[in-house]
Amino acid sequence: MINNLYLLYSAEVGIGIGVTFVWAALNALRIDQQGWLNNLAAVFQIGSTISIVIVLLVVAPTRATAHEVFTSTYNSTGFPFAYVCLIGILSTLFSFSGYEAGAHLSEETRHAGRAGE
């Protein structure tokens, strides 16, 4: 395990600003383009998840019990447990900022039926 691995505060802020600009650019795309990117991201996520599971099953020297997998936690962040859990949920919430964001936005415009085509 690598110890003392951290980012400078300015690097963290820079990454946050960069991610914000990427999300803004993605949300500026047309709905069909967002759909294409969403499909590409879904294929990438499914493929990478399957690859990681296969590699872990092949390479892992020991396997944990189901009880250990679903009940143990390790929080070395220094933040409260509840806060870390909420941050962990963010990855599932990111799906709302993808393909459906354009559809929800078009529902709020004038002539929504025409805007959503």
N, CA, C and O atoms as CSV, one atom per row, in Angstrom:
chain,resi,resn,atom,element,x,y,z
A,1,MET,N,N,0.845,-1.180,0.000
A,1,MET,CA,C,0.000,0.000,0.000
A,1,MET,C,C,0.890,1.242,0.000
A,1,MET,O,O,1.929,1.271,0.659
A,2,ILE,N,N,0.484,2.237,-0.724
A,2,ILE,CA,C,1.266,3.464,-0.827
A,2,ILE,C,C,0.849,4.409,0.292
A,2,ILE,O,O,-0.332,4.730,0.433
A,3,ASN,N,N,1.813,4.852,1.082
A,3,ASN,CA,C,1.537,5.796,2.160
A,3,ASN,C,C,1.843,7.210,1.694
A,3,ASN,O,O,2.626,7.414,0.766
A,4,ASN,N,N,1.226,8.172,2.339
A,4,ASN,CA,C,1.459,9.591,2.068
A,4,ASN,C,C,1.153,9.973,0.624
A,4,ASN,O,O,1.834,10.823,0.049
A,5,LEU,N,N,0.148,9.362,0.044
A,5,LEU,CA,C,-0.265,9.700,-1.311
A,5,LEU,C,C,-1.432,10.679,-1.218
A,5,LEU,O,O,-2.516,10.305,-0.769
A,6,TYR,N,N,-1.226,11.916,-1.632
A,6,TYR,CA,C,-2.264,12.924,-1.528
A,6,TYR,C,C,-2.092,13.951,-2.633
A,6,TYR,O,O,-1.025,14.061,-3.236
A,7,LEU,N,N,-3.153,14.699,-2.891
A,7,LEU,CA,C,-3.123,15.794,-3.856
A,7,LEU,C,C,-3.024,17.115,-3.111
A,7,LEU,O,O,-3.507,17.250,-1.987
A,8,LEU,N,N,-2.403,18.065,-3.743
A,8,LEU,CA,C,-2.412,19.411,-3.191
A,8,LEU,C,C,-3.824,19.971,-3.285
A,8,LEU,O,O,-4.610,19.558,-4.138
A,9,TYR,N,N,-4.137,20.905,-2.411
A,9,TYR,CA,C,-5.469,21.507,-2.410
A,9,TYR,C,C,-5.766,22.158,-3.758
A,9,TYR,O,O,-6.879,22.036,-4.269
A,10,SER,N,N,-4.793,22.841,-4.335
A,10,SER,CA,C,-5.006,23.495,-5.627
A,10,SER,C,C,-5.276,22.471,-6.725
A,10,SER,O,O,-6.048,22.746,-7.643
A,11,ALA,N,N,-4.656,21.297,-6.646
A,11,ALA,CA,C,-4.918,20.246,-7.630
A,11,ALA,C,C,-6.343,19.719,-7.482
A,11,ALA,O,O,-7.018,19.466,-8.480
A,12,GLU,N,N,-6.798,19.553,-6.252
A,12,GLU,CA,C,-8.167,19.096,-6.027
A,12,GLU,C,C,-9.172,20.101,-6.568
A,12,GLU,O,O,-10.156,19.718,-7.201
A,13,VAL,N,N,-8.933,21.380,-6.324
A,13,VAL,CA,C,-9.824,22.422,-6.838
A,13,VAL,C,C,-9.797,22.416,-8.360
A,13,VAL,O,O,-10.842,22.548,-8.998
A,14,GLY,N,N,-8.624,22.267,-8.943
A,14,GLY,CA,C,-8.508,22.225,-10.400
A,14,GLY,C,C,-9.258,21.057,-11.006
A,14,GLY,O,O,-9.912,21.203,-12.039
A,15,ILE,N,N,-9.166,19.893,-10.367
A,15,ILE,CA,C,-9.908,18.729,-10.843
A,15,ILE,C,C,-11.406,18.983,-10.737
A,15,ILE,O,O,-12.153,18.653,-11.658
A,16,GLY,N,N,-11.850,19.560,-9.639
A,16,GLY,CA,C,-13.276,19.874,-9.475
A,16,GLY,C,C,-13.779,20.837,-10.530
A,16,GLY,O,O,-14.864,20.644,-11.078
A,17,ILE,N,N,-13.009,21.866,-10.821
A,17,ILE,CA,C,-13.402,22.830,-11.855
A,17,ILE,C,C,-13.427,22.155,-13.217
A,17,ILE,O,O,-14.338,22.392,-14.011
A,18,GLY,N,N,-12.436,21.317,-13.494
A,18,GLY,CA,C,-12.397,20.604,-14.771
A,18,GLY,C,C,-13.594,19.693,-14.960
A,18,GLY,O,O,-14.189,19.659,-16.037
A,19,VAL,N,N,-13.950,18.952,-13.913
A,19,VAL,CA,C,-15.109,18.062,-13.987
A,19,VAL,C,C,-16.386,18.867,-14.203
A,19,VAL,O,O,-17.260,18.445,-14.961
A,20,THR,N,N,-16.503,20.013,-13.552
A,20,THR,CA,C,-17.680,20.870,-13.735
A,20,THR,C,C,-17.804,21.328,-15.179
A,20,THR,O,O,-18.902,21.324,-15.734
A,21,PHE,N,N,-16.699,21.720,-15.793
A,21,PHE,CA,C,-16.737,22.135,-17.197
A,21,PHE,C,C,-17.086,20.970,-18.124
A,21,PHE,O,O,-17.807,21.155,-19.105
A,22,VAL,N,N,-16.585,19.781,-17.823
A,22,VAL,CA,C,-16.923,18.614,-18.641
A,22,VAL,C,C,-18.414,18.326,-18.559
A,22,VAL,O,O,-19.052,18.075,-19.581
A,23,TRP,N,N,-18.987,18.358,-17.340
A,23,TRP,CA,C,-20.424,18.113,-17.190
A,23,TRP,C,C,-21.230,19.194,-17.904
A,23,TRP,O,O,-22.250,18.889,-18.523
A,24,ALA,N,N,-20.794,20.442,-17.831
A,24,ALA,CA,C,-21.503,21.523,-18.525
A,24,ALA,C,C,-21.467,21.294,-20.029
A,24,ALA,O,O,-22.474,21.496,-20.708
A,25,ALA,N,N,-20.331,20.879,-20.555
A,25,ALA,CA,C,-20.228,20.618,-21.995
A,25,ALA,C,C,-21.111,19.444,-22.398
A,25,ALA,O,O,-21.756,19.492,-23.445
A,26,LEU,N,N,-21.150,18.399,-21.589
A,26,LEU,CA,C,-21.994,17.251,-21.909
A,26,LEU,C,C,-23.471,17.614,-21.873
A,26,LEU,O,O,-24.245,17.135,-22.702
A,27,ASN,N,N,-23.867,18.445,-20.934
A,27,ASN,CA,C,-25.272,18.842,-20.849
A,27,ASN,C,C,-25.668,19.825,-21.940
A,27,ASN,O,O,-26.858,20.068,-22.143
A,28,ALA,N,N,-24.696,20.395,-22.647
A,28,ALA,CA,C,-25.001,21.296,-23.754
A,28,ALA,C,C,-25.238,20.536,-25.056
A,28,ALA,O,O,-25.650,21.138,-26.048
A,29,LEU,N,N,-24.988,19.230,-25.074
A,29,LEU,CA,C,-25.173,18.438,-26.286
A,29,LEU,C,C,-26.652,18.193,-26.554
A,29,LEU,O,O,-27.489,18.308,-25.659
A,30,ARG,N,N,-26.956,17.853,-27.806
A,30,ARG,CA,C,-28.328,17.486,-28.165
A,30,ARG,C,C,-28.683,16.159,-27.501
A,30,ARG,O,O,-27.803,15.428,-27.048
A,31,ILE,N,N,-29.968,15.856,-27.448
A,31,ILE,CA,C,-30.427,14.650,-26.771
A,31,ILE,C,C,-29.897,13.399,-27.457
A,31,ILE,O,O,-29.513,12.448,-26.776
A,32,ASP,N,N,-29.866,13.372,-28.801
A,32,ASP,CA,C,-29.356,12.187,-29.482
A,32,ASP,C,C,-27.864,11.988,-29.209
A,32,ASP,O,O,-27.401,10.852,-29.108
A,33,GLN,N,N,-27.116,13.074,-29.088
A,33,GLN,CA,C,-25.693,12.966,-28.757
A,33,GLN,C,C,-25.508,12.489,-27.318
A,33,GLN,O,O,-24.610,11.696,-27.035
A,34,GLN,N,N,-26.351,12.968,-26.419
A,34,GLN,CA,C,-26.280,12.500,-25.035
A,34,GLN,C,C,-26.615,11.017,-24.966
A,34,GLN,O,O,-26.019,10.277,-24.184
A,35,GLY,N,N,-27.564,10.586,-25.779
A,35,GLY,CA,C,-27.920,9.168,-25.820
A,35,GLY,C,C,-26.763,8.310,-26.288
A,35,GLY,O,O,-26.511,7.240,-25.733
A,36,TRP,N,N,-26.049,8.782,-27.320
A,36,TRP,CA,C,-24.894,8.046,-27.815
A,36,TRP,C,C,-23.815,7.946,-26.742
A,36,TRP,O,O,-23.241,6.878,-26.528
A,37,LEU,N,N,-23.544,9.063,-26.069
A,37,LEU,CA,C,-22.544,9.055,-24.997
A,37,LEU,C,C,-22.982,8.171,-23.828
A,37,LEU,O,O,-22.162,7.493,-23.210
A,38,ASN,N,N,-24.276,8.188,-23.534
A,38,ASN,CA,C,-24.794,7.356,-22.448
A,38,ASN,C,C,-24.613,5.876,-22.777
A,38,ASN,O,O,-24.211,5.093,-21.917
A,39,ASN,N,N,-24.908,5.490,-24.024
A,39,ASN,CA,C,-24.724,4.097,-24.430
A,39,ASN,C,C,-23.249,3.699,-24.380
A,39,ASN,O,O,-22.909,2.604,-23.929
A,40,LEU,N,N,-22.384,4.587,-24.841
A,40,LEU,CA,C,-20.947,4.325,-24.791
A,40,LEU,C,C,-20.473,4.165,-23.345
A,40,LEU,O,O,-19.698,3.260,-23.037
A,41,ALA,N,N,-20.939,5.044,-22.466
A,41,ALA,CA,C,-20.559,4.963,-21.053
A,41,ALA,C,C,-21.092,3.682,-20.412
A,41,ALA,O,O,-20.407,3.072,-19.591
A,42,ALA,N,N,-22.308,3.269,-20.778
A,42,ALA,CA,C,-22.880,2.043,-20.219
A,42,ALA,C,C,-22.063,0.826,-20.632
A,42,ALA,O,O,-21.780,-0.041,-19.805
A,43,VAL,N,N,-21.681,0.755,-21.907
A,43,VAL,CA,C,-20.861,-0.363,-22.378
A,43,VAL,C,C,-19.512,-0.366,-21.661
A,43,VAL,O,O,-19.027,-1.420,-21.249
A,44,PHE,N,N,-18.912,0.802,-21.512
A,44,PHE,CA,C,-17.620,0.900,-20.821
A,44,PHE,C,C,-17.747,0.465,-19.364
A,44,PHE,O,O,-16.900,-0.278,-18.868
A,45,GLN,N,N,-18.790,0.915,-18.675
A,45,GLN,CA,C,-18.963,0.569,-17.260
A,45,GLN,C,C,-19.221,-0.923,-17.075
A,45,GLN,O,O,-18.666,-1.544,-16.169
A,46,ILE,N,N,-20.061,-1.495,-17.932
A,46,ILE,CA,C,-20.341,-2.928,-17.819
A,46,ILE,C,C,-19.091,-3.739,-18.128
A,46,ILE,O,O,-18.764,-4.684,-17.410
A,47,GLY,N,N,-18.394,-3.369,-19.197
A,47,GLY,CA,C,-17.175,-4.090,-19.566
A,47,GLY,C,C,-16.089,-3.988,-18.514
A,47,GLY,O,O,-15.436,-4.981,-18.193
A,48,SER,N,N,-15.892,-2.791,-17.974
A,48,SER,CA,C,-14.850,-2.633,-16.958
A,48,SER,C,C,-15.224,-3.349,-15.662
A,48,SER,O,O,-14.351,-3.896,-14.989
A,49,THR,N,N,-16.497,-3.355,-15.307
A,49,THR,CA,C,-16.927,-4.066,-14.104
A,49,THR,C,C,-16.708,-5.564,-14.250
A,49,THR,O,O,-16.201,-6.212,-13.335
A,50,ILE,N,N,-17.088,-6.115,-15.394
A,50,ILE,CA,C,-16.881,-7.549,-15.629
A,50,ILE,C,C,-15.393,-7.882,-15.615
A,50,ILE,O,O,-14.986,-8.897,-15.051
A,51,SER,N,N,-14.584,-7.029,-16.233
A,51,SER,CA,C,-13.132,-7.255,-16.252
A,51,SER,C,C,-12.546,-7.244,-14.845
A,51,SER,O,O,-11.731,-8.103,-14.506
A,52,ILE,N,N,-12.951,-6.287,-14.033
A,52,ILE,CA,C,-12.434,-6.195,-12.665
A,52,ILE,C,C,-12.847,-7.411,-11.844
A,52,ILE,O,O,-12.038,-7.946,-11.086
A,53,VAL,N,N,-14.088,-7.851,-11.985
A,53,VAL,CA,C,-14.553,-9.024,-11.237
A,53,VAL,C,C,-13.757,-10.260,-11.640
A,53,VAL,O,O,-13.349,-11.044,-10.783
A,54,ILE,N,N,-13.534,-10.435,-12.942
A,54,ILE,CA,C,-12.772,-11.600,-13.406
A,54,ILE,C,C,-11.339,-11.556,-12.874
A,54,ILE,O,O,-10.825,-12.559,-12.381
A,55,VAL,N,N,-10.700,-10.395,-12.976
A,55,VAL,CA,C,-9.321,-10.268,-12.491
A,55,VAL,C,C,-9.252,-10.536,-10.989
A,55,VAL,O,O,-8.343,-11.225,-10.528
A,56,LEU,N,N,-10.195,-10.003,-10.227
A,56,LEU,CA,C,-10.178,-10.224,-8.779
A,56,LEU,C,C,-10.399,-11.691,-8.424
A,56,LEU,O,O,-9.769,-12.207,-7.501
A,57,LEU,N,N,-11.285,-12.364,-9.146
A,57,LEU,CA,C,-11.519,-13.778,-8.865
A,57,LEU,C,C,-10.303,-14.629,-9.199
A,57,LEU,O,O,-10.034,-15.621,-8.522
A,58,VAL,N,N,-9.569,-14.249,-10.237
A,58,VAL,CA,C,-8.404,-15.029,-10.649
A,58,VAL,C,C,-7.190,-14.732,-9.774
A,58,VAL,O,O,-6.453,-15.647,-9.405
A,59,VAL,N,N,-6.976,-13.465,-9.440
A,59,VAL,CA,C,-5.733,-13.048,-8.791
A,59,VAL,C,C,-5.799,-13.080,-7.267
A,59,VAL,O,O,-4.766,-13.261,-6.623
A,60,ALA,N,N,-6.964,-12.911,-6.678
A,60,ALA,CA,C,-7.068,-12.788,-5.217
A,60,ALA,C,C,-6.575,-14.052,-4.518
A,60,ALA,O,O,-7.037,-15.151,-4.827
A,61,PRO,N,N,-5.638,-13.906,-3.576
A,61,PRO,CA,C,-5.121,-15.091,-2.878
A,61,PRO,C,C,-6.141,-15.688,-1.902
A,61,PRO,O,O,-6.186,-16.905,-1.726
A,62,THR,N,N,-6.951,-14.849,-1.273
A,62,THR,CA,C,-7.998,-15.327,-0.367
A,62,THR,C,C,-9.284,-14.572,-0.674
A,62,THR,O,O,-9.273,-13.492,-1.264
A,63,ARG,N,N,-10.379,-15.169,-0.260
A,63,ARG,CA,C,-11.672,-14.535,-0.487
A,63,ARG,C,C,-12.349,-14.303,0.861
A,63,ARG,O,O,-12.282,-15.142,1.759
A,64,ALA,N,N,-12.998,-13.156,0.982
A,64,ALA,CA,C,-13.677,-12.806,2.229
A,64,ALA,C,C,-15.031,-13.507,2.301
A,64,ALA,O,O,-15.610,-13.877,1.280
A,65,THR,N,N,-15.519,-13.680,3.520
A,65,THR,CA,C,-16.846,-14.253,3.711
A,65,THR,C,C,-17.902,-13.207,3.364
A,65,THR,O,O,-17.610,-12.013,3.308
A,66,ALA,N,N,-19.116,-13.662,3.134
A,66,ALA,CA,C,-20.206,-12.739,2.817
A,66,ALA,C,C,-20.457,-11.776,3.973
A,66,ALA,O,O,-20.741,-10.599,3.751
A,67,HIS,N,N,-20.353,-12.267,5.193
A,67,HIS,CA,C,-20.555,-11.399,6.355
A,67,HIS,C,C,-19.521,-10.279,6.379
A,67,HIS,O,O,-19.861,-9.123,6.631
A,68,GLU,N,N,-18.288,-10.611,6.123
A,68,GLU,CA,C,-17.230,-9.603,6.123
A,68,GLU,C,C,-17.421,-8.597,4.986
A,68,GLU,O,O,-17.184,-7.402,5.163
A,69,VAL,N,N,-17.843,-9.078,3.839
A,69,VAL,CA,C,-18.016,-8.196,2.679
A,69,VAL,C,C,-19.114,-7.171,2.922
A,69,VAL,O,O,-18.945,-5.994,2.601
A,70,PHE,N,N,-20.237,-7.603,3.485
A,70,PHE,CA,C,-21.393,-6.720,3.586
A,70,PHE,C,C,-21.504,-5.964,4.908
A,70,PHE,O,O,-22.358,-5.085,5.032
A,71,THR,N,N,-20.677,-6.274,5.886
A,71,THR,CA,C,-20.810,-5.582,7.173
A,71,THR,C,C,-19.579,-4.794,7.595
A,71,THR,O,O,-19.686,-3.937,8.473
A,72,SER,N,N,-18.433,-5.044,7.014
A,72,SER,CA,C,-17.229,-4.337,7.454
A,72,SER,C,C,-17.022,-3.059,6.645
A,72,SER,O,O,-17.346,-2.996,5.459
A,73,THR,N,N,-16.477,-2.045,7.310
A,73,THR,CA,C,-16.169,-0.772,6.652
A,73,THR,C,C,-14.778,-0.329,7.068
A,73,THR,O,O,-14.258,-0.742,8.105
A,74,TYR,N,N,-14.192,0.514,6.243
A,74,TYR,CA,C,-12.878,1.076,6.553
A,74,TYR,C,C,-12.901,2.535,6.138
A,74,TYR,O,O,-12.966,2.846,4.949
A,75,ASN,N,N,-12.848,3.420,7.103
A,75,ASN,CA,C,-12.912,4.848,6.838
A,75,ASN,C,C,-11.640,5.500,7.359
A,75,ASN,O,O,-11.497,5.745,8.557
A,76,SER,N,N,-10.722,5.774,6.445
A,76,SER,CA,C,-9.474,6.426,6.851
A,76,SER,C,C,-9.433,7.875,6.395
A,76,SER,O,O,-8.361,8.480,6.349
A,77,THR,N,N,-10.596,8.442,6.055
A,77,THR,CA,C,-10.639,9.803,5.525
A,77,THR,C,C,-10.555,10.865,6.606
A,77,THR,O,O,-10.098,11.978,6.345
A,78,GLY,N,N,-10.988,10.540,7.810
A,78,GLY,CA,C,-11.045,11.541,8.865
A,78,GLY,C,C,-12.397,12.231,8.925
A,78,GLY,O,O,-12.646,13.025,9.833
A,79,PHE,N,N,-13.276,11.940,7.970
A,79,PHE,CA,C,-14.621,12.505,7.967
A,79,PHE,C,C,-15.566,11.560,8.697
A,79,PHE,O,O,-15.278,10.369,8.814
A,80,PRO,N,N,-16.702,12.077,9.194
A,80,PRO,CA,C,-17.673,11.207,9.865
A,80,PRO,C,C,-18.212,10.133,8.918
A,80,PRO,O,O,-18.273,10.330,7.705
A,81,PHE,N,N,-18.599,9.000,9.493
A,81,PHE,CA,C,-19.072,7.863,8.709
A,81,PHE,C,C,-20.268,8.229,7.833
A,81,PHE,O,O,-20.321,7.823,6.672
A,82,ALA,N,N,-21.228,8.988,8.364
A,82,ALA,CA,C,-22.421,9.357,7.592
A,82,ALA,C,C,-22.049,10.193,6.370
A,82,ALA,O,O,-22.610,10.001,5.291
A,83,TYR,N,N,-21.115,11.111,6.534
A,83,TYR,CA,C,-20.671,11.952,5.415
A,83,TYR,C,C,-20.008,11.104,4.330
A,83,TYR,O,O,-20.250,11.319,3.142
A,84,VAL,N,N,-19.192,10.160,4.724
A,84,VAL,CA,C,-18.524,9.286,3.761
A,84,VAL,C,C,-19.548,8.447,3.011
A,84,VAL,O,O,-19.400,8.224,1.809
A,85,CYS,N,N,-20.583,7.981,3.699
A,85,CYS,CA,C,-21.641,7.217,3.029
A,85,CYS,C,C,-22.370,8.071,2.006
A,85,CYS,O,O,-22.659,7.605,0.904
A,86,LEU,N,N,-22.671,9.313,2.356
A,86,LEU,CA,C,-23.355,10.199,1.414
A,86,LEU,C,C,-22.489,10.480,0.189
A,86,LEU,O,O,-23.003,10.514,-0.929
A,87,ILE,N,N,-21.207,10.678,0.376
A,87,ILE,CA,C,-20.300,10.876,-0.751
A,87,ILE,C,C,-20.261,9.616,-1.616
A,87,ILE,O,O,-20.184,9.707,-2.841
A,88,GLY,N,N,-20.312,8.458,-0.992
A,88,GLY,CA,C,-20.314,7.200,-1.728
A,88,GLY,C,C,-21.549,7.020,-2.586
A,88,GLY,O,O,-21.492,6.364,-3.626
A,89,ILE,N,N,-22.667,7.594,-2.163
A,89,ILE,CA,C,-23.905,7.483,-2.929
A,89,ILE,C,C,-23.864,8.348,-4.189
A,89,ILE,O,O,-24.655,8.138,-5.108
A,90,LEU,N,N,-22.959,9.305,-4.237
A,90,LEU,CA,C,-22.891,10.206,-5.385
A,90,LEU,C,C,-22.706,9.476,-6.705
A,90,LEU,O,O,-23.243,9.908,-7.725
A,91,SER,N,N,-21.962,8.387,-6.707
A,91,SER,CA,C,-21.734,7.675,-7.965
A,91,SER,C,C,-23.043,7.166,-8.567
A,91,SER,O,O,-23.186,7.129,-9.789
A,92,THR,N,N,-23.998,6.773,-7.725
A,92,THR,CA,C,-25.285,6.352,-8.263
A,92,THR,C,C,-26.120,7.544,-8.705
A,92,THR,O,O,-26.937,7.424,-9.618
A,93,LEU,N,N,-25.926,8.683,-8.073
A,93,LEU,CA,C,-26.689,9.874,-8.451
A,93,LEU,C,C,-26.197,10.489,-9.756
A,93,LEU,O,O,-26.933,11.239,-10.398
A,94,PHE,N,N,-24.963,10.184,-10.161
A,94,PHE,CA,C,-24.437,10.738,-11.404
A,94,PHE,C,C,-25.238,10.265,-12.612
A,94,PHE,O,O,-25.203,10.918,-13.655
A,95,SER,N,N,-25.956,9.153,-12.501
A,95,SER,CA,C,-26.749,8.678,-13.634
A,95,SER,C,C,-27.855,9.663,-13.985
A,95,SER,O,O,-28.315,9.688,-15.127
A,96,PHE,N,N,-28.289,10.471,-13.029
A,96,PHE,CA,C,-29.328,11.449,-13.311
A,96,PHE,C,C,-28.816,12.617,-14.136
A,96,PHE,O,O,-29.619,13.342,-14.723
A,97,SER,N,N,-27.518,12.822,-14.200
A,97,SER,CA,C,-26.977,13.950,-14.962
A,97,SER,C,C,-26.588,13.537,-16.373
A,97,SER,O,O,-25.948,14.312,-17.083
A,98,GLY,N,N,-26.951,12.357,-16.786
A,98,GLY,CA,C,-26.606,11.865,-18.115
A,98,GLY,C,C,-27.709,12.114,-19.121
A,98,GLY,O,O,-28.152,13.247,-19.306
A,99,TYR,N,N,-28.147,11.057,-19.764
A,99,TYR,CA,C,-29.085,11.134,-20.881
A,99,TYR,C,C,-30.416,11.768,-20.480
A,99,TYR,O,O,-31.001,12.521,-21.258
A,100,GLU,N,N,-30.887,11.475,-19.299
A,100,GLU,CA,C,-32.192,11.982,-18.890
A,100,GLU,C,C,-32.190,13.473,-18.605
A,100,GLU,O,O,-33.253,14.094,-18.607
A,101,ALA,N,N,-31.033,14.063,-18.361
A,101,ALA,CA,C,-30.980,15.490,-18.040
A,101,ALA,C,C,-31.548,16.328,-19.179
A,101,ALA,O,O,-32.289,17.281,-18.939
A,102,GLY,N,N,-31.206,15.981,-20.416
A,102,GLY,CA,C,-31.735,16.713,-21.565
A,102,GLY,C,C,-33.240,16.547,-21.696
A,102,GLY,O,O,-33.938,17.502,-22.037
A,103,ALA,N,N,-33.750,15.353,-21.432
A,103,ALA,CA,C,-35.185,15.116,-21.512
A,103,ALA,C,C,-35.926,15.908,-20.443
A,103,ALA,O,O,-36.972,16.495,-20.718
A,104,HIS,N,N,-35.393,15.928,-19.231
A,104,HIS,CA,C,-36.039,16.695,-18.164
A,104,HIS,C,C,-36.006,18.186,-18.470
A,104,HIS,O,O,-36.961,18.906,-18.179
A,105,LEU,N,N,-34.921,18.642,-19.050
A,105,LEU,CA,C,-34.799,20.053,-19.388
A,105,LEU,C,C,-35.785,20.427,-20.488
A,105,LEU,O,O,-36.391,21.497,-20.436
A,106,SER,N,N,-35.952,19.557,-21.487
A,106,SER,CA,C,-36.860,19.886,-22.585
A,106,SER,C,C,-38.315,19.874,-22.128
A,106,SER,O,O,-39.151,20.544,-22.734
A,107,GLU,N,N,-38.635,19.130,-21.073
A,107,GLU,CA,C,-40.000,19.119,-20.561
A,107,GLU,C,C,-40.394,20.464,-19.971
A,107,GLU,O,O,-41.582,20.766,-19.861
A,108,GLU,N,N,-39.423,21.266,-19.594
A,108,GLU,CA,C,-39.693,22.532,-18.937
A,108,GLU,C,C,-39.712,23.708,-19.906
A,108,GLU,O,O,-39.846,24.856,-19.482
A,109,THR,N,N,-39.582,23.440,-21.188
A,109,THR,CA,C,-39.539,24.519,-22.173
A,109,THR,C,C,-40.898,24.696,-22.820
A,109,THR,O,O,-41.799,23.876,-22.645
A,110,ARG,N,N,-41.032,25.781,-23.570
A,110,ARG,CA,C,-42.254,25.969,-24.356
A,110,ARG,C,C,-42.262,24.963,-25.493
A,110,ARG,O,O,-41.210,24.624,-26.037
A,111,HIS,N,N,-43.435,24.490,-25.850
A,111,HIS,CA,C,-43.604,23.497,-26.910
A,111,HIS,C,C,-42.717,22.281,-26.634
A,111,HIS,O,O,-41.899,21.890,-27.466
A,112,ALA,N,N,-42.893,21.701,-25.464
A,112,ALA,CA,C,-42.024,20.617,-25.010
A,112,ALA,C,C,-42.059,19.416,-25.947
A,112,ALA,O,O,-41.051,18.726,-26.097
A,113,GLY,N,N,-43.185,19.157,-26.570
A,113,GLY,CA,C,-43.275,18.030,-27.493
A,113,GLY,C,C,-42.343,18.189,-28.674
A,113,GLY,O,O,-41.760,17.209,-29.137
A,114,ARG,N,N,-42.196,19.389,-29.161
A,114,ARG,CA,C,-41.313,19.644,-30.296
A,114,ARG,C,C,-39.855,19.691,-29.848
A,114,ARG,O,O,-38.973,19.255,-30.588
A,115,ALA,N,N,-39.586,20.204,-28.663
A,115,ALA,CA,C,-38.212,20.333,-28.176
A,115,ALA,C,C,-37.605,18.978,-27.846
A,115,ALA,O,O,-36.388,18.814,-27.935
A,116,GLY,N,N,-38.422,18.009,-27.471
A,116,GLY,CA,C,-37.912,16.704,-27.077
A,116,GLY,C,C,-37.718,15.740,-28.219
A,116,GLY,O,O,-37.347,14.590,-27.984
A,117,GLU,N,N,-37.953,16.160,-29.448
A,117,GLU,CA,C,-37.813,15.260,-30.599
A,117,GLU,C,C,-36.387,15.047,-30.982
A,117,GLU,O,O,-36.105,14.316,-31.931
